[in-house]
């Protein structure tokens, strides 16, 4: 506190006095008070002192350089003089920090004063003053530093050398670039006879290595060059010098540890040293990390310190061993230095000094990570590390590693843990550490921890929340596999759930969920506690766990709903947003298990659609969606409300409302159709995600929409064109296809948009455009192998106007673009073949392109040719066309087959035939009906028989037989004059394909019966060969067809047919045909036959 008699003005005036104050005690005391006041005033406002900086420097210089020999100086005077110098150096520092220019010209005096400093306060002030001047002007800093190094290097400077050394090494901390100038002087100083100078020189190197040089990453290389000089000080006669040298080595070793690889003996000898132990151990750690091979050079005396009563030596030895354990993790065996000291390391877990216990546990933890096998047998002894705070963390990690390594460790560790839990003297800290280890063990092997369930159950009543948490977590891990073990602790778990402040609350709830799965009654009584937690707890994640328990109980004990529904009803009426939100969420979840009791809450749920809070409205819409999923009729009354919710400002609310409407529309589409205007309005302003949800609704309404706005279809098309996911499986495609059924004509805007999209640079947009036209044409967005991929057969007028741009993408590099375009043409070919006829040549070009690329567009193109073959068969046999050849290839090689209309089956009125053939085969069959000779010429090869061709197509033999079926009506001559090639086929094909050949027999028996009379014997012989039931039925039908039209005596086959009937190998249809054939034969023997 400043003496009131000294104002700023008085202080400044006194500091400026030009006389040397007398050295009386009274005058020195006043001078001390003046300088005391000055330190306070200059800190508050340095400006008045900056103005007289020159005078203050002069005063300080005079005080610092008093020639005490001229006057008698008592101890009291010297003490006052020191305080005055402290104050003056502090004043000069504050002036330098405020305005360094004001004292910059006095650098020489300042250096002289600094060298007279005789305490830490003054040296500290002068160095920071020098630092401020160097910051202000580097040249001034260099000049000061050079003057200081000159003193340091001058043997005649006496005690001032060590003071100069202090300032020099401080420069290495704040001004490394300047400090590097003194490297040569430092090298000399390291060899000085003056102990204090050697200390300061070593500390200079330590500071340089600590702060780095220039780039703030690595020290100057010049520092490293002095390593040998530094190492020479390790055996210095002064312990202070040794400590300083090792301090510098500690820092230098972080950059160039290899330079100390040869000093392992020296470094280990300093472990336990009063001043140098830490530096030695740290340096040794750096050397080991850089070169693990030096571990083998550690002297035997190194680990002997573990048996001595020297805490520091133990601690630092263990630090080094911890590094050894870490870097030697890849060795196949534990390093000897660790193996031989293992028992001492474990014993150190019980040392009286906490740091020793901490380091010992660290060594064991790292050893367990890399060589757990080395500690398995001592695992029970390591448990003691859990009893001390300093060693608990690493001991836990050690035990966890050992438990994971070998199951036998459970038998060693868990009994020891159990013993600690049961001891009355065990501290809470230890209990927590022990139960955390047990919890980890339970997570990995709950079976081995079952015996500890009673101990864990007892801990549930602890008043330490952390202990309760880990005990609860362990019981949860056990309950996943053995919930019955935890049943007895359901009351205690419910108490925890009821404790609003318990950390274990949600864990207890999860455990109760597992208990409820096996013993719901023991938990059902606490459902009120669980539902209270659900509504009270702040974390949504934790609330979900309580929700899960309640729904589990609800699933097992539906009667609990009587307790829950009133609570939920009250919450739904609450003004608390969180309660309403959670009530809605619970209702939505509970509906999955026991919907009926919660349906009565529907009006309250519907009211929440218009809540002020978006989240409430969103969950309400989701809840109504769950109601609709369980029973759509329950939500019909609120369809108008859901329609209004589609206009909500929040996109999530709209999306959930759309999902709810989709559930209703999937079974009651007529109740949703009246709000089509709401859907249309909402669609225009919704996000893509919500639009996708609305598309699902629209896809369900297609049968109930008589007239749809063209604008809606335009909106859907625009959405489809901008779709970013897989367009072929999108809800948008289903909606576009369905809505287009009710739109008479594509408006001009839509046509222009589609045309531009087909010509867009973006491959994705071209693909989307082709996919949209695919569904507009009536084709399903996804192909089906069963041929049921037709949405409608009346594309909106104007769709065919886009055929030209469609053909332009037939050679698009994107295969999906070509595929969708081909199917779009296919749909138009089915609905408006006359419009597609003019581009038949383009379709042919697409087939040629796709066959070379083996692309997916072949399937759509083949189906399009099938439809066009019925309208333009002449085009297929034109001289300039290769379509017949392509059809043959498609018929045989296309690996996708369909159930669809068959020309052969249609013409013969054979509805019993479900021909499974390719569209290429069907198209060729249609052409063959009109131009059999041309097809025969394209197909027949005089040099190969049919069975040979069949064998050539090893991967598509079924396709080849399908082609023969389609051609059999128009080209019976394919099978030879006496059907000998058909007989070869039947005998030569795989057994699985004989049914297909039998089908050809059935067709020819109808279309060419006269030529088949002579084939009856071979058919009857084939029936006796034990064929598949379906194949036999087809052969019997062929025989029956022949017998119906020609006189054929089957008497000789009567016995065979009787045996065939009696072996029950035919289905009912086959048996009826067989009985009919038997009835046509003559016999004197009565037959007792009945159809099962």
C-alpha positions, 0 to 999 in steps of 0.5 A: 500500500502506498504511503499517502505522503508520496504522490506520483509527483513527489515520487517522480521528482525524487527519482530525478534528484541528481545527488547521491543520497547519503547512506544513512539508514533513515535516508535509505529507508525513505529511498526504499519507500519512494521506490516502493511507491514508484513500482505501484504508480508505474504499474497503474500509469507508466507514462509519467515515469517513461518521461523521466526514464533517463533519470531513473536509469541513472538512479538505478545505475548509481544504486547498483554500483555503490562502492561500499568500501568508501562508506561503512555498510551495515547489514541493514543498509545492504538489505535496504539497498537490495530492496531498493535495487529490486524496486528499481529493476522492476520499475525499469522492466515496466518502463521497457514493456510500456515504451522500450525506446525510452531506455534503449540507449542505455543498454550498456548501463543496463547490462552493467547493472544486471551483472551486479544483480544478487538475487532472483528478483533482480535477475528475473527483472533484468532478463525480461527487460532484455527480452522486451528490448530484443522484441523491440529491436533485434539489433539491441538484443544481439548487442546485449547478448554479445556483451553477456557472452563476452563476460561469460567467456572471460575467466577474469569476470569472476562471479559475474560469469555465472550471472551472465550465464543465467541471462544467456540461457534465458535468451535460449528460451525466448530468443533462440535465433539470437541465442545461437550466436553464443554456441561457441562460448557455451562450448567453452563454458561447458569446459570451464573450471567454474562450476556455476558457469558449467551449470549455466552452460548445460542449462542453456543447452536444455533451454535451446532443446526445449524451445526449438530453433527458428522453425519451432519444431527442431532445435538448432543442429549446433545444439546437437553438435555439443552432445559429446561436451555435454556427455563429458559432464556426466562424471563431473565432480559437481552433482549440480553440474551432473544434474544440469547436464542430465537435464539437458540430455533429457531434452536433447534425447527427445530429438536425437536419442541415438547420441546417448545409446552408449551411455546406458550404464551412466544413465542407470547409475543416476537412477535414485540420484537426488537431483538427476534421477528423473532426467536420467530415467527419462533420457533412458526411456527415449533411448529405449524407444529409439533403439529397443536393442539397448534393453539387452544392455541394461546392467543387472544393478538396474532392477536391483533398485526395486528391492531397495528402500528408495521410493524415487529409485523404484519409481524411476526404475518402474518408469523405464520398465514401463517403456520396455514393456511398451516397445517390446510388445512385438517380441515373441517372449517377454524381455528378461529384464521384465521376466526376472523382475516380475515378482518385484513389480507385483510386490510394488503394487503394495508399496507405501508410496503412491507414485511407485504403485502407479508406475508398477501398475503401468508396467503390468498393464503394458505387459498384459497388453503384449504378453498376457501369458506372462502374467496369467499365473499371477493374476490373483496377486495383481488384484491387490492393485485395486486397493489403492487409488493410484494403481486402480486404473492400470490394474483394471486394464491389466485384469481386463486384458488377462480375462480376455486372453484366457478363460482360466483367469476367471478362476483366479481373478473373480474369487479374489475380487469376490473376497475384496467385496466381502471384506468389511474393511474394503473402501468404496474406491476399491469396491468401485474398481472391483465391480468395474472389473467384474462388469467387464468380465460379465460383458465378455463371459457372463456365464463365468460371473453368475456366481457373483450375482448375489454380491452384485445384488447386494451392491445395488443397495450401496449409497455410492452411485458409481458402485450401483451403476457398475453392479447394475451394468454387470447384472445387465450383461448377465441378464442378456443370457441368464435373465432368470439369475437376476429375477430376485433383484427386480425390487432393488432394480425398481427402486433404482429406477425410482431414484431420479438422481441415480446414474444407474437408472436407465441401466436398471431399466434395461435389466428389468426388460430382460427380466420381464421377458422371463418373469413379467409378473415380478416387473409388472407391479412396478410399471407405474415406476417405469412409466414415471421414469419415462416421463421424468428423465430428461434424456430421450435416449434413457427414456426410450429404455423405460419405454422398452421395458413397459412395452415388453411387459405389455406384450407379455401381460396385456392387462397392464394396459389398464394401468398405462392407458390412464397415465398416457391419456393424462400426459396427452392432455398435458401442457408439458410438450415433452410429456405429450411428445413421449406419450405419443411416442409410447402410444406408437410403440405400444400399438405394435404389441397391444393396439386395442387398448390404445385405439381409444386414445385416437381422438387425443392423438388426432388433436395433437396433429395441430399442436404448436410444437412441430415434434408433437405433430410429427409423432402424432402423425407417426402414431396414427400411421401405426394405428393404420398399420394395425387396423386401417379402419381405425383411422378412416375418420381422421383422413381429412385431418391427415389431409390437412396435416399434409399442408403443415409447415414442417416437412417431417409432419407432412412426411409422417402424415403421408405415411399414415395415409399410405397405410389407410390407402393400402386397404381403403383407397376409396377413403383417401381418394377424396383428399387428392386435392390436398395431396396435390397442393402439398406435393408442390411445396414439399421436400423430396423426402416428403414427395416420396412419401406422398408418391406411395399414397398416390400409387395406392389410389390409382383405381379410385381416381377417375380424373386427375389434374394434368398438373399433378402428373406434371409435378410427378414427372418433374420429381421423377426427373430430378430423382437422385436415388435408384429411379427404377425402384422409386415410389415416384415411378409407381405413382407416375404409372398409376396416375397416368392411367387417369390422365387422358393426354400429356400436356405440352409442358410435360412433353417438352420437359421429357424431350429436354431431359432425354437430350440432357448432358446429365446421364442421371437425368437421361436415365430418369427421363427414360424410366418415366416414359417407361411407366407412362407407356404402361410398363412396370418400373421393374421387370418381372420374370413372370411377365406381369409387368404391365401397369396399364394398356393406355398411355396418355395421348402424346406419349408416342410423340416422344418415340424419336428422342427415345430412339436417340438414346438407344446407343447411350453409353449408360446401360440403364438409359438404354434399358428403360428406353427399350421398355418404354418402346415395349409399352408403346408397342403393346398399346399403340403398335402402329405408332411404333412400327415406323421405328422398327429399324431403330429397334433392330439397331438397338438389338444389334447394339445390345447383343454386342454389349450383352446389355439389359436392354435386350429384354425390353427390345425382345418384348417390343419385337414380340408385340410388333411381330403380330402387326408387322410380320412382313417387316421381319422377313424383308430382304434387307432386315436381319430381324429373323436372325436376331430373333433366333439368337434372342429366342435361344440365347436370352436368359430371361423367360416369361409366362405370357401369351403364347401364339401356339397355345392361343391358336390351339385353344390349349389353355392348359399349356403355360408356355415358359419361353422367351419373348424372342421365341414368341415373336419368332412364333408369330412371324412363323404363323405368317411366313413359315418358310422364311422362319424355317430357312432362318432356323433350320441347319441341314447339317445339324439335328435338333438334339445336336443343337440342344447340346450346343446350348448347354446354358440355355437349353430350356430356351431352345426347347421353348423356341421349338414349342413356339414353332411347332404349330407353324413348322411341324416339319422341323421334327422330321417326316416321321417326327424322328428328331422329336423322338431323339430329343425326348430320349436325349434331353436331360430328365428335367427337360423331358416335360418340355419335349412332352409339351411339344408332343401335346401341341403336335398331337393337336396341330398335326394329328395325322402325322402322329398316329404312328408315334403312339407306340413310342409314347406308350413305351415312354410312359413305362419308363418312370417319368416325372408325373407332369411329363407323364401327364403331358404324354397321356394328353398327347395320346388322348388327343390322338385317340380322340381323332384317330382309331388306335388300339391300346389294348396291348397297353392295358396292363401297363396303364393299370400298373401306372394307375396303381402306383399313384404317381399321377395327379388327379388330372393325369388319373382321369386321362388314364381312366378315359384311355383304359375305358377305350380298351377291350377286356374280359377282365373287370377293373376296379379303379377309383380316382382319389 
